Amino acid sequence: MNKEHLQNLIKNTKKLNILYVEDDKIARDSTLRFLETFFLKIDTAFDGEHAYVKKSLKKYDIIITDINMPKLNGIELIKKIRENDASTPILILSAYDDRDYFIESIKFGVDGYILKPLELEQFYLIISKIVKRIELDKALLEYQHNLEKKVEEQIRDLRHKYYHEFYTDLPNSQKLQEDLLEKGFNYLLLLDISHFSTINKEYGRVFANNVLVRTARILEHHIHKKARLYKIESDRFVIVLKDASIESIHDYCKQIVAFFDNKNVKVDEAELNITFNIGVAKVQDDTTETLINSEYALDKSKSLGSRQYEIFDENISCFKDEKEAIRWLETTRTLILEDKIEAYFQPIQDTQTGEIFKYEVLARGIIDDRVIAPIFFIPPAEKLGLITSITKIIINKSFEFFQDKTHQFSINITERDLLEGYMVGFLNERMAMYNIIPSRVTFEILENITLIENNEKIIKQLNILREMGFKISIDDFGTENSNFSRLLEINLDFIKIDGLFIKNLKKDSRNKTITKAIVNLSKTLGVKTIAEFVEDEEIYNIIKECGIDYAQGYYIGKPEAVLIS
């Protein structure tokens, strides 16, 4: 120990609060004079109980206690303190060098044992260690506090980022979802900037983002007092309103449109006229339903052009139809994924012999005991990009069904089936699996398939199928810009005349004239004709008179899960 070390120690101990416990007044006064060299803040207690009360009322940096005291001796005091305080340094100051006391004190976590009378060297060594520990604990606490503070700041920052859109710093869709759960909001306005993609293309993304920021500031500045503004995905904003009437909603939407008609958005040196389409929905308990309804309304407003708004009303037929179509998307996905699409068979009759010539395989959905017509799930399947899955299901199930029979059958295929190029490989696998020869199978395609951009690729695929031995039929012939010269490229086997002509044969003589012309041209080309939608005997007799080769319709037989002979 040198003088400099001692002075540094005293400098640190002067900051500490000390509790000194001693029942002997003379010894207490004598030791206090020594302790005052090191400590400025010293509280004293005259026995263990007195010390415990003081400790309960105040925090001390160090406790120094005698052992032999009335009421509560030093060891008992230490034991009681340690029941709920394991960290405060405790020193025993005793005239007894008793091994039992020493062992007992260690057991209860005493930090030092000093013999009376106090010696500077001994005291210095023990206090130095305790002071270092106190400084380390304080540094650790400070570090922990700073770390906690930093973590809190980071959490606040992350929470802010989670609930706010990056560019505009407006509350985002997550915050909107939570806020919609609050009671009081009764209308939601979904604002979509008209032709924003054009701004992106002409000026670039950075400029377009600046347009969103500037638009956000303008909306924010003029927002209604009972409204909240949000920035959600892409170029969309949301305003939710409290205590709004339907009349005030109309006025509010008109004000937004009129305001931006007269207020250009200035970004850098450019001034842009920003317009909105607005979809309005009443706030429901189901927040998702609210947002979906506003989307329906927004789509309707867009169909009317820019600067329009529409308020969702579930009683309006266009909204009902759109919602029903959305529901069918999920139902269609379920039908495909859970293998609930079955093959039904409708007979096609030879008009000369009266015998069943072949069967058309038609897709039907099965939900519980309900049979679902394809009009409900084919358009959704096309939207979902799953139409080829339905074709594969029908090919597989029809091949399996007809494997032990001799009948011919026809299957509808789509533009997508031909463009994806899977048909040849898939058909080869299924023919081998079910022992089906291609000459039994006709593939029906819509007439307009010959008009699309990928006409050459499609015709090539059709000709490959015919080279494999399959037959090809054009379905619904006569509905598009019918042109036999285009059909010559395909080398057809059948033409199925569109049902619109057949249905009206009894009413309109011109339909009969057109039908006869189609039949005559078909015979010239060596192509057989089929009439669909043959509903009764009178139509059946007319198509026979027109020279049509085959008849299909409810008069011949409805689509069924079993064959009708």
C-alpha positions in Angstrom: 0.0 0.0 0.0 1.4 3.4 -0.9 0.1 6.9 -0.2 -1.2 7.4 -3.7 -3.2 4.1 -3.6 -4.6 5.0 -0.2 -5.7 8.5 -1.4 -7.4 7.0 -4.5 -9.2 4.5 -2.2 -10.4 7.2 0.2 -11.6 9.3 -2.8 -13.9 6.4 -3.8 -15.0 5.4 -0.3 -16.1 9.0 0.5 -19.0 8.5 -2.0 -20.4 5.5 -0.1 -23.2 5.1 2.4 -22.2 3.0 5.5 -24.1 1.3 8.2 -21.9 0.5 11.3 -23.4 -1.8 14.0 -21.8 -1.9 17.4 -23.5 -2.3 20.8 -20.4 -1.1 22.8 -20.4 2.7 22.8 -16.7 3.1 23.5 -15.7 0.6 20.8 -18.3 2.3 18.5 -16.8 5.8 19.0 -13.3 4.5 18.7 -14.0 2.7 15.4 -16.0 5.6 14.0 -13.0 7.9 14.3 -11.1 5.4 12.2 -13.9 4.9 9.7 -14.4 8.6 9.2 -11.0 8.7 7.5 -12.6 6.7 4.7 -16.3 7.5 4.8 -18.4 10.7 5.0 -21.8 9.1 5.2 -21.9 6.7 8.2 -25.1 5.6 10.0 -24.8 3.7 13.3 -26.9 1.1 15.0 -26.5 -0.1 18.6 -27.8 -3.7 18.2 -28.9 -6.1 15.5 -32.6 -5.2 15.6 -31.8 -1.5 15.4 -29.6 -2.2 12.4 -32.2 -4.3 10.6 -34.8 -1.6 10.9 -32.4 1.0 9.5 -31.5 -1.4 6.6 -35.1 -1.8 5.8 -35.6 1.9 5.5 -32.5 2.9 3.6 -30.1 1.4 1.0 -26.4 1.1 2.1 -23.3 0.4 0.1 -21.5 -1.4 2.9 -22.6 -2.9 6.3 -20.0 -3.3 9.0 -21.2 -5.2 12.1 -19.9 -6.6 15.3 -20.8 -10.2 16.3 -21.6 -10.3 20.0 -24.7 -8.0 20.5 -27.9 -8.3 22.4 -31.4 -9.0 20.9 -30.0 -9.9 17.5 -26.3 -10.8 17.2 -24.2 -10.2 14.1 -24.5 -13.6 12.6 -28.3 -13.6 13.0 -28.5 -10.1 11.6 -26.5 -11.2 8.5 -28.7 -14.2 8.1 -31.9 -12.0 8.2 -30.4 -9.5 5.7 -29.4 -12.2 3.3 -33.0 -13.5 3.1 -33.9 -10.7 0.7 -30.6 -9.0 -0.1 -27.8 -11.1 -1.5 -25.7 -8.3 -2.9 -24.9 -5.6 -0.3 -21.3 -6.1 1.0 -21.1 -7.0 4.7 -18.0 -6.9 6.9 -17.7 -8.5 10.3 -15.6 -6.4 12.8 -14.8 -8.5 15.8 -12.3 -8.9 18.6 -12.7 -12.7 18.4 -10.6 -14.8 16.1 -13.1 -17.7 16.4 -13.0 -20.3 13.7 -16.7 -21.2 14.2 -17.8 -17.6 13.7 -15.6 -17.4 10.6 -17.2 -20.5 9.0 -20.7 -19.3 10.0 -20.1 -15.9 8.4 -18.9 -17.4 5.2 -22.0 -19.6 5.1 -24.2 -16.4 5.0 -22.2 -14.6 2.4 -20.0 -12.2 4.4 -17.5 -10.3 2.3 -14.8 -9.8 4.9 -13.7 -10.6 8.5 -11.7 -7.8 10.3 -10.2 -8.2 13.7 -10.2 -5.5 16.3 -8.3 -3.3 16.9 -8.5 -2.0 13.3 -5.2 -2.0 11.4 -4.9 0.2 8.4 -3.1 -2.4 6.2 -5.8 -5.1 6.9 -8.7 -2.7 6.4 -7.2 -1.3 3.2 -6.9 -4.7 1.6 -10.4 -5.7 2.4 -12.1 -2.4 1.6 -10.1 -2.1 -1.7 -11.7 -5.4 -2.9 -15.2 -4.4 -1.8 -14.9 -0.9 -3.4 -13.7 -2.6 -6.7 -16.7 -4.9 -6.6 -19.1 -2.0 -5.8 -17.6 0.0 -8.8 -18.0 -3.0 -11.0 -21.6 -3.6 -9.9 -22.4 0.1 -10.5 -20.7 0.0 -13.9 -22.7 -3.2 -14.7 -25.9 -1.6 -13.6 -25.2 1.5 -15.7 -24.4 -0.7 -18.7 -27.6 -2.7 -18.1 -29.6 0.5 -17.8 -28.0 2.0 -20.9 -28.6 -1.3 -22.7 -32.2 -1.4 -21.6 -32.7 2.2 -22.7 -31.1 1.4 -26.0 -33.3 -1.7 -26.4 -36.4 0.4 -25.5 -35.4 2.9 -28.1 -34.8 0.2 -30.7 -38.2 -1.4 -29.8 -39.9 2.0 -30.2 -38.1 2.5 -33.5 -39.0 -1.0 -34.7 -42.6 -0.6 -33.5 -42.8 2.7 -35.4 -41.4 1.1 -38.5 -43.8 -1.8 -38.2 -46.8 0.5 -38.0 -45.7 3.2 -40.5 -45.1 3.2 -44.2 -41.5 3.7 -45.2 -41.7 6.7 -47.5 -44.6 8.7 -46.2 -44.2 7.8 -42.5 -48.0 7.5 -42.4 -49.7 4.7 -40.4 -49.7 1.6 -42.6 -52.0 -1.4 -43.2 -51.0 -3.1 -40.0 -52.0 -0.1 -38.0 -55.2 0.3 -40.0 -56.2 -3.3 -39.1 -55.7 -2.6 -35.4 -57.4 0.8 -35.5 -60.5 -0.7 -37.3 -61.1 -2.8 -34.2 -61.7 0.4 -32.3 -65.3 1.3 -32.0 -66.4 4.6 -33.6 -65.1 4.4 -37.2 -68.1 3.8 -39.5 -66.8 4.4 -43.0 -63.6 3.6 -44.8 -62.4 5.3 -48.0 -59.9 3.5 -50.2 -58.1 6.0 -52.4 -56.2 4.8 -55.5 -54.1 7.3 -57.6 -55.3 7.1 -61.2 -52.6 5.9 -63.7 -49.9 5.9 -61.2 -48.0 3.2 -63.2 -47.6 5.8 -66.0 -45.8 8.1 -63.5 -43.6 5.2 -62.5 -42.7 4.5 -66.2 -42.2 8.1 -67.3 -40.4 9.6 -64.3 -38.9 6.6 -62.5 -39.5 5.0 -59.1 -37.7 7.6 -57.0 -39.7 10.5 -58.5 -42.9 8.4 -58.1 -42.2 7.8 -54.4 -41.7 11.5 -54.0 -45.1 12.0 -55.6 -46.6 9.7 -52.9 -44.8 11.6 -50.1 -46.0 14.9 -51.4 -49.6 13.6 -51.9 -49.4 12.2 -48.3 -48.5 15.6 -46.9 -51.3 17.3 -48.7 -53.9 14.8 -47.6 -52.5 14.9 -44.1 -52.7 18.7 -43.9 -56.3 18.8 -45.1 -57.6 15.7 -43.3 -61.0 15.9 -41.5 -60.7 16.2 -37.7 -62.7 13.0 -37.2 -60.7 11.1 -39.8 -57.4 9.2 -39.8 -55.1 8.8 -42.8 -53.1 5.7 -43.7 -50.8 4.8 -46.5 -51.1 1.1 -47.5 -49.7 -0.8 -50.5 -48.5 0.7 -53.8 -50.2 4.0 -54.6 -53.1 3.6 -52.2 -54.3 5.6 -49.2 -57.0 4.9 -46.7 -59.2 7.4 -44.8 -61.4 6.1 -41.9 -64.1 8.4 -40.6 -66.0 8.6 -37.3 -69.7 9.5 -37.0 -70.1 10.0 -40.7 -73.5 9.9 -42.4 -74.0 8.6 -46.0 -74.7 12.1 -47.1 -71.4 13.4 -45.6 -69.5 10.5 -47.3 -70.8 11.7 -50.7 -69.8 15.2 -50.0 -66.4 14.1 -48.6 -65.5 12.1 -51.8 -66.6 14.9 -54.0 -64.4 17.3 -52.0 -61.4 15.1 -52.4 -61.9 14.9 -56.2 -62.6 18.6 -56.6 -59.6 19.6 -54.3 -57.1 17.7 -56.4 -58.7 19.0 -59.6 -57.6 22.5 -58.5 -54.3 21.5 -56.7 -51.3 20.2 -58.6 -48.8 18.1 -56.7 -45.3 19.7 -57.1 -42.3 17.5 -57.0 -38.9 19.0 -57.9 -39.6 21.2 -60.9 -42.6 19.2 -62.1 -46.3 19.8 -61.4 -48.6 16.9 -61.7 -52.4 16.7 -61.7 -53.2 13.9 -59.4 -56.6 12.2 -59.5 -58.2 9.5 -57.4 -60.6 6.6 -57.7 -62.3 6.0 -54.4 -64.0 2.9 -53.1 -66.1 3.4 -49.9 -67.3 0.7 -47.5 -69.1 0.7 -44.2 -66.8 -0.6 -41.4 -67.8 -4.1 -40.3 -66.8 -6.1 -37.2 -64.8 -8.2 -39.6 -62.0 -5.8 -40.7 -61.1 -8.1 -43.7 -64.6 -7.9 -44.9 -64.5 -4.1 -44.7 -61.3 -3.9 -46.9 -62.7 -6.4 -49.4 -65.9 -4.4 -49.7 -63.9 -1.2 -50.4 -61.9 -3.1 -53.1 -65.2 -4.1 -54.8 -66.3 -0.5 -54.7 -62.9 0.7 -56.0 -63.0 -1.7 -58.9 -66.5 -0.4 -59.8 -65.4 3.2 -59.6 -62.4 2.4 -61.9 -64.8 0.9 -64.5 -66.5 4.4 -64.6 -63.1 6.2 -65.3 -60.9 8.5 -63.3 -62.1 10.9 -60.6 -65.0 8.6 -59.7 -66.1 7.1 -56.3 -68.4 4.3 -55.5 -70.0 3.2 -52.2 -70.3 -0.5 -51.6 -73.8 -1.8 -51.3 -74.3 -5.6 -50.9 -77.8 -5.3 -52.3 -76.5 -4.1 -55.7 -76.3 -7.0 -58.2 -72.8 -6.2 -59.6 -71.3 -6.5 -56.1 -73.3 -9.6 -55.4 -72.0 -11.2 -58.6 -68.4 -10.2 -57.9 -68.5 -11.6 -54.4 -70.0 -14.8 -55.7 -67.2 -15.1 -58.3 -64.6 -14.6 -55.6 -66.2 -17.4 -53.5 -66.1 -19.7 -56.5 -62.3 -19.2 -56.7 -61.8 -20.9 -53.4 -64.4 -23.5 -54.2 -62.7 -24.3 -57.5 -59.4 -24.7 -55.8 -60.9 -27.1 -53.3 -62.6 -29.1 -56.1 -59.2 -29.6 -57.9 -57.0 -30.1 -54.8 -59.4 -32.6 -53.2 -60.2 -34.5 -56.4 -63.9 -33.6 -56.4 -64.2 -33.1 -60.2 -65.8 -36.1 -61.9 -66.4 -37.1 -65.5 -70.0 -37.1 -66.9 -70.9 -38.5 -70.3 -73.4 -37.1 -72.8 -74.3 -39.3 -75.8 -73.9 -38.1 -79.4 -76.2 -39.9 -81.8 -75.8 -40.8 -85.5 -78.7 -39.1 -87.2 -78.8 -41.7 -90.0 -78.7 -44.9 -87.9 -80.1 -43.6 -84.6 -77.3 -45.3 -82.8 -75.0 -43.7 -80.2 -71.9 -42.8 -82.1 -69.8 -41.6 -79.1 -69.9 -39.7 -75.8 -68.7 -36.3 -74.9 -66.9 -36.3 -71.5 -67.9 -33.3 -69.5 -66.5 -32.1 -66.1 -68.8 -31.8 -63.1 -67.9 -30.7 -59.6 -69.2 -32.8 -56.7 -69.8 -31.1 -53.3 -71.5 -33.4 -50.9 -74.5 -34.5 -52.9 -74.6 -31.5 -55.2 -73.5 -31.6 -58.8 -71.8 -28.4 -59.9 -72.0 -27.3 -63.5 -68.7 -26.3 -65.2 -70.0 -22.7 -65.8 -69.3 -22.1 -62.0 -65.7 -23.5 -61.8 -64.2 -23.3 -65.3 -63.8 -19.5 -65.4 -62.3 -19.4 -61.8 -59.9 -22.2 -62.8 -58.8 -20.1 -65.8 -58.2 -17.1 -63.4 -56.3 -19.3 -61.0 -54.1 -20.8 -63.7 -55.5 -24.3 -62.9 -57.5 -25.0 -66.1 -54.9 -27.6 -67.3 -55.3 -29.4 -64.0 -59.0 -29.9 -64.8 -58.1 -31.2 -68.3 -55.6 -33.7 -66.9 -58.3 -34.9 -64.4 -60.8 -35.4 -67.1 -58.4 -37.2 -69.5 -57.2 -39.5 -66.7 -60.8 -40.3 -65.5 -62.2 -40.8 -69.0 -59.3 -43.0 -70.0 -59.8 -45.1 -66.9 -63.6 -45.3 -67.4 -63.4 -46.3 -71.1 -60.4 -48.7 -70.7 -62.7 -51.8 -70.6 -65.2 -50.5 -73.2 -65.2 -50.0 -77.0 -66.9 -46.6 -77.2 -65.4 -43.5 -78.8 -65.4 -40.4 -76.6 -64.5 -36.7 -76.9 -62.8 -34.4 -74.4 -62.7 -30.6 -74.4 -59.2 -29.0 -74.3 -58.2 -25.3 -74.0 -55.7 -22.9 -75.5 -53.7 -23.2 -72.3 -53.4 -27.0 -72.7 -51.9 -26.6 -76.1 -49.6 -23.8 -75.3 -48.1 -25.5 -72.2 -47.0 -28.4 -74.4 -47.6 -31.2 -71.9 -50.3 -33.0 -73.9 -48.1 -35.4 -75.9 -46.2 -36.8 -73.0 -49.2 -36.9 -70.7 -51.3 -38.7 -73.3 -48.6 -41.3 -74.1 -48.4 -42.1 -70.3 -52.2 -42.5 -70.0 -52.7 -44.5 -73.2 -50.1 -47.0 -72.0 -51.6 -47.1 -68.5 -55.2 -47.7 -69.6 -54.7 -49.3 -73.0 -56.6 -46.6 -74.9 -55.9 -46.3 -78.7 -55.9 -42.7 -79.9 -58.5 -43.3 -82.7 -61.2 -43.6 -80.0 -60.5 -40.1 -78.7 -61.6 -36.7 -80.1 -60.3 -33.5 -78.7 -62.7 -30.6 -79.0 -61.4 -27.0 -79.2 -63.3 -23.7 -79.5 -63.4 -22.0 -82.8 -61.8 -18.8 -81.5 -58.6 -20.8 -80.6 -57.6 -20.2 -84.2 -57.7 -16.5 -83.8 -55.3 -16.0 -80.9 -51.7 -14.7 -81.1 -50.1 -18.1 -80.7 -52.1 -19.5 -83.6 -49.1 -21.2 -85.2 -48.0 -23.0 -82.1 -51.5 -24.2 -81.3 -52.1 -25.5 -84.9 -48.7 -27.3 -84.7 -49.8 -29.0 -81.4 -53.2 -30.0 -82.9 -51.6 -31.5 -86.0 -49.2 -33.4 -83.8 -52.2 -34.8 -81.9 -53.8 -35.8 -85.2 -50.6 -37.5 -86.4 -50.7 -39.5 -83.1 -54.1 -40.8 -84.3 -56.4 -38.6 -82.2 -59.4 -36.8 -83.9 -59.9 -33.0 -83.7 -63.2 -31.2 -83.6 -64.0 -27.5 -83.7 -66.6 -26.6 -81.0 -69.2 -23.8 -81.2 -68.5 -23.2 -84.8 -70.2 -20.1 -86.2 -70.0 -17.8 -83.2 -66.7 -16.1 -84.2 -65.5 -14.7 -87.6 -65.9 -18.2 -89.1 -63.4 -18.8 -91.9 -63.0 -22.3 -93.5 -59.6 -21.3 -94.9 -58.2 -21.1 -91.4 -59.6 -24.4 -90.5 -57.9 -26.1 -93.4 -54.6 -25.6 -91.5 -55.8 -28.0 -88.8 -57.1 -30.9 -90.9 -60.3 -31.4 -88.8 -62.5 -34.5 -88.3 -65.6 -32.8 -86.9 -67.3 -29.4 -86.7 -69.8 -28.9 -83.9 -72.2 -26.2 -84.9 -72.9 -23.6 -82.2 -76.0 -24.2 -80.2 -77.3 -20.6 -80.9 -78.0 -21.6 -84.5 -79.6 -25.0 -83.5 -81.8 -23.6 -80.8 -83.3 -21.0 -83.2 -83.9 -23.3 -86.2 -87.6 -23.4 -85.5 -88.0 -19.6 -85.2 -85.6 -18.1 -87.7 -85.3 -19.5 -91.3 -82.0 -17.7 -91.7 -80.4 -20.0 -89.1 -81.5 -22.9 -91.2 -79.9 -21.4 -94.3 -76.6 -20.8 -92.4 -76.7 -24.3 -90.9 -77.1 -25.8 -94.4 -74.2 -23.7 -95.8 -72.0 -24.9 -93.0 -73.0 -28.5 -93.6 -72.4 -28.2 -97.4 -69.0 -26.7 -96.9 -68.1 -29.4 -94.3 -69.1 -32.2 -96.7 -66.9 -30.6 -99.4 -64.0 -30.7 -97.0 -64.8 -34.2 -95.8 -65.6 -33.0 -92.3 -68.5 -34.5 -90.2 -70.9 -32.1 -88.5 -72.4 -32.3 -85.0 -75.4 -30.3 -83.8 -75.5 -29.5 -80.1 -78.4 -28.3 -78.0 -80.9 -30.6 -79.8 -83.7 -30.2 -77.3 -86.7 -31.8 -78.9 -87.9 -33.9 -81.8 -88.8 -31.0 -84.1 -85.2 -29.6 -83.9 -83.9 -33.2 -84.4 -85.9 -33.6 -87.6 -84.7 -30.2 -88.9 -81.0 -31.0 -88.4 -81.5 -34.3 -90.2 -83.1 -32.4 -93.0 -80.1 -30.0 -93.1 -77.8 -33.1 -93.5 -76.1 -32.9 -90.1 -74.3 -36.2 -89.3 -74.6 -36.3 -85.5 -76.9 -34.9 -82.8 -76.2 -34.0 -79.2 -78.6 -32.5 -76.6 -81.2 -33.3 -74.0 -83.4 -34.9 -76.6 -80.7 -37.6 -77.1 -79.6 -37.7 -73.5 -78.4 -35.6 -70.6 -74.8 -35.8 -69.2 -74.8 -38.6 -66.6 -72.2 -40.3 -64.5 -73.0 -43.6 -66.3 -73.4 -44.3 -70.0 -76.8 -44.1 -71.7 -77.2 -46.6 -74.5 
